[in-house]
Amino acid sequence: MKVKPLADRVLVKTEKTEAKTASGIIIPDTAQEKTQIATVVAIGDDTEKIKVKVAERVMYDKYSGTAIKIDGEDHLILKGSDIIAVIE
């Protein structure tokens, strides 16, 4: 499935969090802290408001975006203003 964000929206693929500690303790999803880091997959056509490029790793606001699954993988559609940093 192909998804093309519109206007100032950005499609990102979220990074998986480790559900197990180094000592083998499993942490439930409800107790895990979200990483808030993702990789840009596609950007909308309003390039004046979007300051990121495809394939860049970004940090985004904790509770922002709309979660979707594309081919079984977790993605988010974010507003350009929800992206707070580019990770180099």
Secondary structure, 3 states (H helix, E strand, C coil): CCCCCCCCEEEEEECCCCCECCCCCECCHHHCCCCCEEEEEEECCCCCCCCCCCCCEEEECCCCCEEEEECCEEEEEEEHHHEEEEEC
